[in-house]
């Protein structure tokens, strides 16, 4: 049973959501905080209260699940789609290297040389597209090296996450509930085949000679002596990380620069006082959440929430990007404001399935911005170019053109 859907919600298209989801979610927050959206084939939670209620439920009412397009992209068992003992085991595989104390041990030596390397490529030019030339390369190279993919070029890593993103966000369904665009999964399938071709020899090496890379640890840690984890357990989670974890820092960094660029006085303050960078990042991921609407929960029994009937098995998409614009928490939420009263946001999720790499991602962004602002303290937005955003599942500036005097 699907709760009756108002006509305006039924008319929402995937193209409109990818281009600019904010007007639709503003109306959802006001009129239908939990609503069935036919274009997505699932319910959507759009307010902070509703997202927290569903994501944080711990009484067995909801379980973690990937929306159908995500399951088609990643396969099983993916950490986002696991529950109970299986989820605990997968988190025990990926979490240790991402704990703050562990990240503090290695992140500066990992990310700072990478940031400096990419800055050297363009800091004498006086102009750059910071998304393509800095934010994304620093992000993918940092995670790629952490995972043990040093032999894979940054351009190839960016290609992989873009292709996986096309597949993951290919969520549109037809009236029968089938994927409206099956061809939309082809890029993701191509990327996964390439990833397996590259990783299989590396996994062979790490099986015999473990090293300190994350994937080597995934193979060995917690396993009985002489055994390694099955690759079919590893690969779905490799795909998760090569999409979500690879784009998060780069897109958060780009959104921080873009947000500050709308407030030149605040950009100048942050450049002059690097201690403000963490606060600038926090506001940026609230303002434009990198993971905008990419996680979901599934009801385990029939229930009614906010007057909406949810039959057992109903999928609810958690729209954290919408929740972070909740008017109950923020005045003028669409405005970037470094001086906004800090309120905990949902940029990295909530509950047991909250992002494991929150601290790592934030530290990579911090280091990247520290290096950028130190090297180019007179950075300004290039007003000859518009800053266009794209994405409903993952959202960020497509390009971010900047200029400076050399």
C-alpha positions as CSV (number, residue, x, y, z in Angstrom):
1,X,0.0,0.0,0.0
2,X,1.3,3.5,-0.9
3,X,0.0,6.5,0.8
4,X,-1.9,8.8,-1.7
5,X,0.7,11.1,-3.3
6,X,-0.2,14.8,-4.1
7,X,-0.1,15.6,-7.7
8,X,2.8,18.1,-7.4
9,X,5.0,15.3,-5.8
10,X,4.0,12.8,-8.5
11,X,5.1,15.3,-11.1
12,X,8.7,15.6,-9.7
13,X,11.3,14.2,-12.2
14,X,14.8,12.9,-11.7
15,X,16.1,15.6,-14.0
16,X,14.7,18.3,-11.8
17,X,16.2,16.7,-8.7
18,X,19.6,16.4,-10.2
19,X,19.6,20.0,-11.4
20,X,18.2,21.6,-8.2
21,X,16.5,19.6,-5.5
22,X,16.1,22.5,-3.1
23,X,12.8,24.0,-4.1
24,X,11.1,20.6,-4.1
25,X,12.5,19.6,-0.7
26,X,11.6,23.0,0.8
27,X,8.0,22.3,-0.1
28,X,8.3,18.7,1.1
29,X,9.6,19.9,4.5
30,X,6.6,22.2,4.8
31,X,3.9,20.0,3.5
32,X,5.0,16.3,3.6
33,X,8.1,15.6,5.7
34,X,7.7,11.9,4.9
35,X,6.3,11.4,1.4
36,X,6.3,8.8,-1.3
37,X,8.0,10.2,-4.4
38,X,7.1,8.1,-7.5
39,X,10.1,9.2,-9.5
40,X,12.3,7.5,-6.9
41,X,10.1,4.6,-6.2
42,X,10.4,5.1,-2.4
43,X,9.5,7.4,0.5
44,X,11.6,10.4,1.3
45,X,12.4,11.9,4.7
46,X,13.1,15.6,4.2
47,X,13.2,17.3,7.7
48,X,15.9,17.0,10.3
49,X,13.5,15.6,12.8
50,X,12.2,12.9,10.5
51,X,15.7,11.9,9.3
52,X,16.9,11.7,12.9
53,X,13.9,9.7,13.9
54,X,14.3,7.1,11.2
55,X,18.1,7.0,10.9
56,X,18.5,6.8,14.7
57,X,15.8,4.2,15.4
58,X,17.2,1.5,17.5
59,X,14.2,-0.5,18.4
60,X,14.1,-2.7,15.3
61,X,11.7,-0.6,13.4
62,X,14.2,0.2,10.6
63,X,17.2,-1.4,9.1
64,X,19.9,-0.1,6.9
65,X,19.4,-0.6,3.2
66,X,20.7,0.7,-0.1
67,X,18.1,2.0,-2.6
68,X,17.7,-0.3,-5.6
69,X,20.1,1.7,-7.8
70,X,22.7,1.5,-5.1
71,X,22.4,-2.2,-4.7
72,X,22.6,-2.6,-8.5
73,X,25.8,-0.5,-8.4
74,X,27.6,-2.0,-5.4
75,X,26.3,-5.6,-5.1
76,X,26.2,-7.4,-1.8
77,X,27.4,-7.4,1.0
78,X,28.0,-3.7,1.1
79,X,28.3,-2.0,4.5
80,X,25.5,0.4,3.7
81,X,23.1,-2.5,3.1
82,X,24.1,-4.7,6.0
83,X,22.6,-5.1,9.4
84,X,23.1,-6.9,12.7
85,X,26.2,-9.1,12.9
86,X,27.1,-8.7,9.2
87,X,27.1,-4.9,9.6
88,X,29.2,-5.1,12.8
89,X,31.7,-7.4,11.0
90,X,32.0,-5.1,8.0
91,X,32.4,-2.0,10.1
92,X,35.0,-3.8,12.2
93,X,36.9,-4.3,8.9
94,X,36.8,-0.7,7.7
95,X,36.6,1.3,10.9
96,X,40.0,0.8,12.7
97,X,42.0,2.8,10.2
98,X,39.5,5.7,10.2
99,X,39.4,6.3,14.0
100,X,40.5,9.8,14.9
101,X,43.5,8.7,16.8
102,X,44.7,6.6,13.9
103,X,43.9,9.3,11.3
104,X,45.9,11.8,13.3
105,X,48.9,9.4,13.0
106,X,49.0,9.5,9.3
107,X,46.8,12.1,7.6
108,X,49.2,15.0,7.6
109,X,52.0,13.0,6.1
110,X,49.6,11.6,3.6
111,X,47.5,14.6,2.4
112,X,49.8,17.6,2.8
113,X,52.4,16.4,0.2
114,X,49.6,15.6,-2.2
115,X,48.0,19.0,-1.8
116,X,51.4,20.7,-2.4
117,X,52.0,18.6,-5.4
118,X,48.8,19.7,-7.1
119,X,49.3,23.3,-6.1
120,X,52.7,23.4,-7.8
121,X,50.9,22.5,-11.1
122,X,49.0,25.8,-11.3
123,X,49.8,28.3,-8.5
124,X,51.9,30.4,-11.0
125,X,49.1,30.5,-13.6
126,X,46.9,33.1,-11.9
127,X,43.7,31.1,-12.6
128,X,42.4,27.5,-12.2
129,X,39.3,25.4,-12.1
130,X,39.8,24.3,-8.5
131,X,37.4,21.4,-8.8
132,X,39.2,19.7,-11.6
133,X,42.8,20.9,-10.8
134,X,42.8,20.7,-7.0
135,X,39.8,19.6,-4.9
136,X,39.0,16.3,-6.6
137,X,42.6,15.3,-7.3
138,X,43.7,15.9,-3.7
139,X,40.6,13.9,-2.5
140,X,41.0,10.9,-4.8
141,X,44.8,10.8,-4.4
142,X,44.6,10.9,-0.6
143,X,42.1,8.1,-0.4
144,X,43.7,6.1,-3.2
145,X,47.1,6.1,-1.5
146,X,45.5,5.2,1.8
147,X,43.8,2.2,0.2
148,X,47.0,1.1,-1.5
149,X,46.2,2.3,-5.1
150,X,49.3,4.3,-5.7
151,X,49.7,2.8,-9.1
152,X,46.4,4.1,-10.2
153,X,46.4,7.6,-11.7
154,X,44.3,10.4,-10.1
155,X,42.5,10.8,-13.4
156,X,41.5,7.2,-13.4
157,X,40.3,7.3,-9.8
158,X,38.2,10.4,-10.7
159,X,36.8,8.5,-13.7
160,X,35.9,5.6,-11.5
161,X,34.0,7.6,-9.0
162,X,32.2,9.6,-11.7
163,X,31.1,6.4,-13.5
164,X,30.0,4.8,-10.2
165,X,28.1,8.0,-9.4
166,X,26.2,7.8,-12.7
167,X,25.1,4.3,-11.8
168,X,24.3,5.0,-8.2
169,X,22.1,8.0,-9.0
170,X,20.3,6.2,-11.8
171,X,17.4,5.9,-9.4
172,X,14.5,6.8,-11.7
173,X,11.8,4.1,-12.0
174,X,8.8,3.7,-14.3
175,X,5.2,3.0,-13.4
176,X,5.9,-0.7,-12.9
177,X,8.8,0.1,-10.5
178,X,11.5,-1.0,-13.0
179,X,14.5,1.1,-13.7
180,X,13.5,3.8,-16.2
181,X,17.0,3.9,-17.7
182,X,18.8,0.5,-17.6
183,X,21.6,1.9,-19.8
184,X,22.5,4.2,-17.0
185,X,24.2,1.4,-15.2
186,X,26.7,0.7,-18.0
187,X,29.3,3.3,-16.9
188,X,29.3,1.8,-13.4
189,X,29.6,-1.7,-14.7
190,X,32.6,-0.6,-16.9
191,X,34.3,1.0,-13.8
192,X,33.7,-2.1,-11.7
193,X,35.3,-4.4,-14.3
194,X,38.3,-2.1,-14.5
195,X,38.6,-1.9,-10.7
196,X,38.6,-5.7,-10.4
197,X,41.2,-6.0,-13.2
198,X,43.5,-3.6,-11.3
199,X,42.9,-4.8,-7.8
200,X,43.1,-8.6,-8.3
201,X,46.9,-8.6,-8.8
202,X,47.3,-6.2,-5.8
203,X,45.2,-8.5,-3.6
204,X,47.3,-11.4,-4.7
205,X,50.4,-9.5,-3.5
206,X,48.9,-8.4,-0.2
207,X,47.7,-12.0,0.5
208,X,51.3,-13.1,0.5
209,X,53.0,-9.9,1.7
210,X,50.7,-7.7,3.7
211,X,51.5,-4.0,4.0
212,X,50.0,-1.0,5.8
213,X,47.5,-0.1,3.1
214,X,43.8,-0.1,4.0
215,X,43.0,-2.9,1.6
216,X,45.7,-5.1,2.9
217,X,44.3,-4.6,6.4
218,X,40.8,-5.4,5.0
219,X,42.2,-8.7,3.7
220,X,43.9,-9.8,6.9
221,X,42.6,-8.1,10.1
222,X,40.4,-10.2,12.3
223,X,40.9,-13.3,10.2
224,X,42.2,-16.6,11.5
225,X,45.9,-17.3,11.0
226,X,46.6,-18.1,7.3
227,X,43.3,-16.9,6.0
228,X,42.1,-13.8,4.2
229,X,38.7,-12.3,3.6
230,X,36.8,-13.5,0.5
231,X,37.1,-11.0,-2.3
232,X,33.4,-11.1,-3.0
233,X,33.1,-9.6,0.5
234,X,35.7,-6.9,-0.2
235,X,34.6,-5.7,-3.6
236,X,31.2,-4.3,-2.8
237,X,32.8,-2.2,-0.1
238,X,35.7,-1.2,-2.3
239,X,33.0,0.2,-4.7
240,X,31.3,2.0,-1.8
241,X,34.6,3.7,-0.8
242,X,35.7,4.5,-4.4
243,X,32.4,6.4,-4.8
244,X,31.4,7.9,-1.4
245,X,34.7,8.2,0.4
246,X,36.6,9.3,-2.7
247,X,34.3,12.2,-3.6
248,X,33.4,13.4,-0.1
249,X,36.5,15.4,0.8
250,X,36.9,16.9,-2.7
251,X,33.3,18.0,-2.9
252,X,33.3,19.3,0.7
253,X,36.4,21.3,-0.1
254,X,34.9,22.7,-3.3
255,X,31.7,23.7,-1.5
256,X,33.7,25.4,1.3
257,X,35.5,27.5,-1.2
258,X,32.3,28.2,-3.1
259,X,30.4,29.1,0.0
260,X,33.2,31.5,1.3
261,X,33.3,33.0,-2.2
262,X,29.7,34.2,-1.8
263,X,30.9,36.1,1.3
264,X,34.3,37.7,0.3
265,X,34.7,39.2,3.7
266,X,34.4,35.8,5.3
267,X,36.8,34.3,2.8
268,X,39.4,36.9,3.7
269,X,38.9,36.2,7.4
270,X,39.5,32.5,6.9
271,X,42.6,33.1,4.8
272,X,44.0,35.4,7.4
273,X,43.1,33.0,10.3
274,X,43.4,29.3,9.4
275,X,41.9,28.4,12.8
276,X,38.5,29.2,11.2
277,X,38.9,26.6,8.5
278,X,37.2,23.8,10.5
279,X,34.2,26.1,11.2
280,X,34.1,27.0,7.5
281,X,34.0,23.3,6.5
282,X,31.2,22.6,9.0
283,X,29.0,25.4,7.5
284,X,29.9,24.3,4.0
285,X,28.8,20.7,4.4
286,X,25.5,21.9,6.0
287,X,25.0,24.4,3.1
288,X,25.7,21.9,0.3
289,X,26.0,18.4,1.7
290,X,28.4,16.2,-0.3
291,X,26.2,13.2,0.4
292,X,22.9,14.9,-0.3
293,X,20.5,12.0,-0.5
294,X,22.3,8.7,-0.8
295,X,21.4,6.6,2.2
296,X,18.2,4.8,3.1
297,X,16.4,2.7,5.7
298,X,13.8,0.0,5.3
299,X,10.8,-0.5,7.7
300,X,10.8,-3.9,9.3
301,X,7.0,-3.9,10.2
302,X,3.8,-2.0,9.4
303,X,3.8,1.4,11.0
304,X,2.4,4.9,10.8
305,X,4.8,7.9,11.1
306,X,3.6,11.5,10.9
307,X,0.3,10.3,9.6
308,X,1.9,8.3,6.8
309,X,1.4,4.6,6.6
310,X,4.6,2.6,6.0
311,X,4.0,-1.0,5.2
312,X,6.8,-3.4,6.2
313,X,9.6,-3.3,3.7
314,X,9.1,0.3,2.7
315,X,12.3,2.1,1.7
316,X,12.8,5.6,3.1
317,X,15.5,7.7,1.5
318,X,17.2,10.0,4.0
319,X,17.7,13.4,2.4
320,X,20.4,14.8,4.6
321,X,20.9,17.8,2.2
322,X,17.3,18.8,2.8
323,X,17.5,18.2,6.6
324,X,20.5,20.5,6.8
325,X,18.3,23.3,5.3
326,X,15.6,22.7,7.9
327,X,14.1,26.1,8.8
328,X,13.5,25.0,12.3
329,X,17.3,25.0,12.9
330,X,18.5,27.7,10.5
331,X,17.4,31.2,9.4
332,X,17.9,31.7,5.7
333,X,19.4,28.2,5.3
334,X,20.3,28.7,1.7
335,X,22.8,31.4,2.6
336,X,26.4,30.4,3.5
337,X,27.3,32.1,6.8
338,X,30.6,31.4,8.7
339,X,29.1,33.1,11.7
340,X,26.0,31.0,11.9
341,X,25.3,29.6,15.3
342,X,26.8,26.0,15.1
343,X,24.1,23.4,15.2
344,X,24.9,19.7,14.7
345,X,24.2,18.8,11.1
346,X,23.5,15.5,9.3
347,X,26.1,15.9,6.5
348,X,27.7,12.6,7.3
349,X,24.6,10.7,8.4
350,X,23.3,9.5,11.7
351,X,22.8,6.3,13.6
352,X,24.7,3.0,13.1
353,X,25.1,3.7,9.4
354,X,26.7,7.1,9.8
355,X,29.8,7.7,7.6
356,X,32.8,5.8,8.9
357,X,35.2,8.3,7.2
358,X,33.8,11.5,8.7
359,X,37.0,12.5,10.5
360,X,39.3,11.4,7.7
361,X,37.3,13.4,5.1
362,X,37.2,16.5,7.3
363,X,41.0,16.4,7.9
364,X,41.8,16.0,4.2
365,X,39.6,19.1,3.5
366,X,41.3,21.0,6.3
367,X,44.8,20.3,5.1
368,X,43.8,21.0,1.5
369,X,42.4,24.4,2.4
370,X,45.3,25.3,4.7
371,X,47.7,24.6,1.8
372,X,45.6,26.4,-0.8
373,X,45.1,29.6,1.3
374,X,48.7,29.7,2.3
375,X,49.9,29.4,-1.3
376,X,47.3,31.7,-2.8
377,X,46.2,34.2,-0.1
378,X,44.7,36.6,-2.8
379,X,42.3,33.9,-4.2
380,X,39.1,35.2,-5.7
381,X,36.2,33.7,-7.6
382,X,36.4,34.2,-11.3
383,X,33.2,36.2,-12.0
384,X,33.5,35.4,-15.7
385,X,32.3,31.9,-14.9
386,X,29.1,30.8,-13.1
387,X,29.4,28.2,-10.3
388,X,26.9,25.5,-11.3
389,X,25.9,22.7,-9.0
390,X,24.7,19.2,-10.0
391,X,23.5,16.2,-8.2
392,X,20.7,14.8,-6.0
393,X,22.5,11.8,-4.5
394,X,25.8,13.5,-4.3
395,X,26.0,17.3,-4.8
396,X,28.8,19.7,-5.5
397,X,30.0,22.5,-7.8
398,X,30.7,21.1,-11.3
399,X,33.5,23.7,-11.8
400,X,34.9,26.3,-9.5
401,X,36.9,29.0,-11.4
402,X,39.2,31.2,-9.4
403,X,41.8,33.9,-10.2
404,X,44.6,35.6,-8.3
405,X,47.5,37.9,-9.0
406,X,50.8,36.2,-9.5
